Amino acid sequence: MSLLVDLYATRRVLTDSVAYILQPTLEEAYTLLKEGLSKKRFIIAAGLCRVEYSGRAASKLEWGERVLLIKQDNSLLLHRAKGFEAVNWQPPGSIFTVKLEGDCLTIRSYRREHQETLNIVFKAFTLLAHLHLADEAEFEMHLNEEEMYEAIASNPDLLEPGFRILSHQRRLNAGVADFTGYDSQGRYTVIEVKRKAVDTRAVKQAYKYLLEFKEKGAAVRGIIAAPSISVEAMKLAAALGLEFKKIDLSKCRVAYRKSRKGSLLEQSGV
């Protein structure tokens, strides 16, 4: 009984840094939502809702208990009870309005650029909170090789300015060449990409690809691209006629995020 009393006593907390209400009425929710949006706070809402989206596509989700997140950059995610992906989402810069009408409260997210509208209609709330999160840390994502390939494919200048990719993961007798293409001077080039420091074994593998093209009479450059290379590997590469190109992992991460963001935007709101 004392636990229930304590919960009821702390049902409503309103401070400068955090505000929350357990099982708020629609009127309380309306006031708290308007305040959180005006202050650009991180908003967490859980309750019974239905959803309608219209824009580049259309979707509808009938009544169910879900969690809504509105972030400080005005991005939005709506989650169901299972699964890690949001069932609906909107990117940063969305415009929000809140409307209380009858026995429902509607949160409307609008993107002017793409004429997209997401309406989330709540019939009841289990929890509503808004708070300010301080987080300026730099996110460092360690890419695996497949993600590096995707970053380079989306921005071949990561290899060298003006490079044009002809093929990715081309099968050869000696193995699989990561990339082939033409440099800015029109020279045919075969490239081996490594996520970690290049050792002599990686240089020998790249040389096999280069040699296979040369044995066919092709004029070809051979490049091994990676964040770094050992002294022994650099000497061997030079002796075998291979060039080393340093890959900037931070630029790869940026390119990868942009490529994924472009892919996700195609699914926005669906």
C-alpha positions as CSV (number, residue, x, y, z in Angstrom):
1,M,0.0,0.0,0.0
2,S,2.9,2.4,0.8
3,L,4.4,1.8,-2.6
4,L,1.1,2.8,-4.3
5,V,1.0,5.9,-2.1
6,D,4.6,6.8,-3.1
7,L,3.8,6.3,-6.8
8,Y,0.7,8.5,-6.5
9,A,2.7,11.1,-4.6
10,T,5.3,11.3,-7.4
11,R,2.8,10.9,-10.3
12,R,3.5,14.5,-11.4
13,V,7.0,16.0,-11.4
14,L,7.6,19.4,-13.0
15,T,11.1,21.0,-12.8
16,D,13.3,23.0,-15.1
17,S,15.3,20.0,-16.1
18,V,12.6,17.3,-16.3
19,A,8.8,17.1,-16.3
20,Y,6.7,13.9,-16.3
21,I,3.2,12.8,-15.5
22,L,2.1,9.2,-15.0
23,Q,-1.3,8.5,-16.6
24,P,-2.0,12.1,-17.5
25,T,-5.4,13.3,-18.6
26,L,-5.6,14.5,-22.2
27,E,-5.7,18.0,-20.9
28,E,-2.5,17.5,-18.9
29,A,-0.9,15.8,-21.9
30,Y,-1.8,18.7,-24.2
31,T,-0.2,21.3,-21.8
32,L,2.9,19.2,-21.2
33,L,3.4,18.5,-24.9
34,K,3.0,22.1,-25.9
35,E,5.6,23.1,-23.3
36,G,8.0,20.4,-24.4
37,L,7.8,21.3,-28.0
38,S,8.1,25.0,-27.4
39,K,11.3,24.4,-25.3
40,K,12.7,21.8,-27.9
41,R,12.9,19.1,-25.2
42,F,13.3,15.4,-25.7
43,I,9.7,14.0,-25.4
44,I,8.7,10.5,-24.4
45,A,5.1,9.5,-24.7
46,A,3.6,6.1,-24.1
47,G,-0.1,5.3,-24.7
48,L,-2.9,4.0,-26.9
49,C,-2.7,5.5,-30.3
50,R,-3.4,5.1,-34.0
51,V,-1.3,6.5,-36.9
52,E,-1.9,7.8,-40.4
53,Y,0.9,8.8,-42.8
54,S,0.6,10.4,-46.2
55,G,3.3,11.8,-48.5
56,R,5.6,9.9,-50.9
57,A,3.7,6.8,-49.8
58,A,0.8,6.1,-47.5
59,S,0.4,3.9,-44.4
60,K,-2.1,3.3,-41.6
61,L,-1.8,1.7,-38.2
62,E,-4.9,1.1,-36.1
63,W,-5.1,1.3,-32.3
64,G,-2.4,-0.1,-30.1
65,E,-0.1,0.8,-27.2
66,R,3.1,2.4,-28.5
67,V,6.0,4.7,-27.5
68,L,6.6,8.0,-29.2
69,L,10.0,9.8,-29.1
70,I,10.3,13.4,-30.3
71,K,14.0,14.5,-30.2
72,Q,15.5,17.9,-29.6
73,D,16.1,18.4,-33.3
74,N,12.4,17.7,-34.1
75,S,13.0,14.2,-35.4
76,L,10.4,11.6,-34.5
77,L,10.3,7.8,-33.9
78,L,7.3,5.7,-33.1
79,H,8.0,2.2,-31.7
80,R,5.8,-0.8,-31.1
81,A,6.2,-3.3,-28.3
82,K,8.5,-5.6,-30.4
83,G,11.2,-5.0,-32.9
84,F,14.1,-2.5,-32.9
85,E,13.0,-0.5,-35.9
86,A,10.6,2.4,-35.6
87,V,7.3,1.7,-37.4
88,N,7.0,5.4,-38.4
89,W,9.6,8.1,-38.3
90,Q,10.4,11.6,-39.5
91,P,13.8,13.2,-39.8
92,P,15.1,16.4,-38.1
93,G,13.4,19.7,-38.8
94,S,9.8,18.3,-38.8
95,I,7.1,20.8,-37.8
96,F,4.8,19.8,-35.0
97,T,1.3,20.8,-33.9
98,V,-0.8,19.4,-31.1
99,K,-4.7,19.4,-31.1
100,L,-7.1,18.4,-28.4
101,E,-10.5,17.5,-29.7
102,G,-13.1,15.5,-27.9
103,D,-11.7,12.3,-26.4
104,C,-8.5,12.3,-28.5
105,L,-5.3,14.2,-28.7
106,T,-3.5,14.5,-32.1
107,I,0.2,15.1,-32.6
108,R,0.8,16.1,-36.2
109,S,4.3,16.1,-37.8
110,Y,4.7,17.8,-41.1
111,R,7.6,18.0,-43.6
112,R,7.0,20.9,-46.0
113,E,9.8,19.9,-48.5
114,H,8.1,16.5,-49.3
115,Q,4.5,17.4,-48.4
116,E,4.6,14.6,-45.8
117,T,2.1,14.4,-42.9
118,L,2.1,12.0,-40.0
119,N,-0.9,12.1,-37.6
120,I,-0.6,10.2,-34.3
121,V,-3.9,10.2,-32.4
122,F,-3.8,9.3,-28.7
123,K,-6.8,8.1,-26.8
124,A,-5.0,7.6,-23.5
125,F,-1.5,8.1,-22.1
126,T,0.4,5.8,-19.7
127,L,3.3,8.2,-19.4
128,L,4.3,11.6,-20.8
129,A,7.7,13.3,-20.1
130,H,10.0,15.9,-21.5
131,L,13.6,16.6,-20.5
132,H,16.7,18.2,-21.8
133,L,19.6,15.9,-22.7
134,A,23.1,17.3,-22.9
135,D,25.1,15.2,-25.4
136,E,27.9,16.7,-27.5
137,A,30.1,13.5,-27.7
138,E,31.5,12.5,-31.1
139,F,30.1,9.2,-32.3
140,E,32.9,7.0,-33.7
141,M,31.7,4.1,-35.7
142,H,34.1,1.4,-36.6
143,L,33.2,0.2,-40.1
144,N,33.6,-3.4,-41.2
145,E,34.9,-4.1,-44.7
146,E,31.4,-4.3,-46.3
147,E,30.5,-0.9,-44.8
148,M,33.8,0.5,-46.1
149,Y,33.0,-0.9,-49.6
150,E,29.6,0.9,-49.4
151,A,31.2,4.1,-48.3
152,I,33.7,4.0,-51.2
153,A,31.1,3.0,-53.7
154,S,29.0,6.0,-52.7
155,N,32.1,8.3,-52.9
156,P,34.9,7.0,-55.0
157,D,36.9,10.1,-54.3
158,L,37.8,8.5,-51.0
159,L,40.3,6.4,-53.1
160,E,41.6,9.4,-55.1
161,P,40.0,12.4,-56.8
162,G,38.3,11.6,-60.0
163,F,38.3,7.9,-59.7
164,R,35.4,6.1,-61.5
165,I,34.4,2.7,-60.3
166,L,33.8,0.0,-63.0
167,S,33.2,-3.1,-60.9
168,H,33.0,-4.1,-57.2
169,Q,34.1,-7.5,-56.0
170,R,35.2,-8.7,-59.4
171,R,36.1,-12.4,-59.5
172,L,39.5,-13.2,-60.9
173,N,41.5,-16.5,-61.1
174,A,43.6,-15.2,-58.2
175,G,40.7,-14.2,-56.0
176,V,38.2,-11.3,-55.8
177,A,39.3,-7.7,-56.6
178,D,37.6,-5.2,-54.4
179,F,37.3,-2.5,-57.0
180,T,38.3,-1.9,-60.6
181,G,37.9,1.3,-62.5
182,Y,39.5,4.2,-64.2
183,D,41.6,7.0,-62.6
184,S,41.3,10.7,-63.5
185,Q,43.7,10.1,-66.4
186,G,41.8,7.2,-67.8
187,R,44.1,4.5,-66.6
188,Y,42.6,1.1,-65.8
189,T,43.1,0.4,-62.1
190,V,42.6,-2.6,-59.8
191,I,42.3,-1.8,-56.1
192,E,42.5,-3.9,-52.9
193,V,40.9,-2.3,-49.8
194,K,41.8,-3.2,-46.2
195,R,40.1,-2.0,-43.1
196,K,43.2,-2.4,-40.9
197,A,46.9,-1.8,-41.5
198,V,48.3,-3.5,-44.6
199,D,50.9,-6.2,-44.0
200,T,53.1,-8.1,-46.5
201,R,50.5,-10.8,-47.0
202,A,47.9,-8.3,-48.2
203,V,50.5,-6.8,-50.6
204,K,51.2,-10.2,-52.1
205,Q,47.5,-10.8,-52.6
206,A,47.0,-7.4,-54.3
207,Y,50.0,-8.2,-56.5
208,K,48.4,-11.4,-57.7
209,Y,45.4,-9.4,-59.0
210,L,47.7,-6.9,-60.7
211,L,49.8,-9.6,-62.3
212,E,46.7,-11.4,-63.7
213,F,45.8,-8.3,-65.6
214,K,49.3,-7.7,-66.8
215,E,49.7,-11.2,-68.0
216,K,46.7,-10.5,-70.3
217,G,48.6,-7.6,-71.8
218,A,46.6,-4.9,-70.0
219,A,48.1,-1.6,-69.0
220,V,47.0,-1.4,-65.4
221,R,47.7,0.4,-62.1
222,G,47.6,-1.5,-58.8
223,I,46.5,0.2,-55.6
224,I,46.2,-1.1,-52.1
225,A,44.1,1.3,-50.0
226,A,43.9,1.2,-46.2
227,P,44.3,3.4,-43.1
228,S,48.0,2.5,-42.7
229,I,50.7,0.2,-43.9
230,S,53.7,-1.4,-42.2
231,V,57.2,-0.4,-43.2
232,E,57.9,-3.9,-44.6
233,A,54.7,-3.9,-46.6
234,M,55.4,-0.4,-48.1
235,K,58.8,-1.6,-49.3
236,L,57.4,-4.7,-50.8
237,A,54.6,-2.8,-52.5
238,A,57.0,-0.4,-54.1
239,A,59.2,-3.2,-55.3
240,L,56.2,-4.9,-56.9
241,G,54.9,-1.8,-58.5
242,L,51.9,-1.3,-56.2
243,E,50.8,2.1,-54.9
244,F,49.6,2.7,-51.4
245,K,46.6,5.1,-50.9
246,K,45.8,6.1,-47.3
247,I,42.1,5.9,-46.5
248,D,40.6,8.4,-44.0
249,L,38.3,6.4,-41.8
250,S,36.5,9.5,-40.5
251,K,35.6,10.4,-44.1
252,C,34.5,6.8,-44.7
253,R,32.2,7.0,-41.7
254,V,30.7,10.3,-43.0
255,A,30.2,8.8,-46.5
256,Y,28.7,5.6,-45.0
257,R,26.2,7.6,-42.9
258,K,25.2,9.7,-45.9
259,S,24.6,6.6,-48.0
260,R,22.5,5.0,-45.3
261,K,20.6,8.2,-44.7
262,G,19.8,8.4,-48.4
263,S,18.6,4.8,-48.3
264,L,16.4,5.4,-45.2
265,L,14.9,8.6,-46.6
266,E,13.4,6.5,-49.4
267,Q,11.5,4.6,-46.6
268,S,10.6,7.7,-44.6
269,G,7.3,7.4,-42.9
270,V,6.5,4.0,-44.3
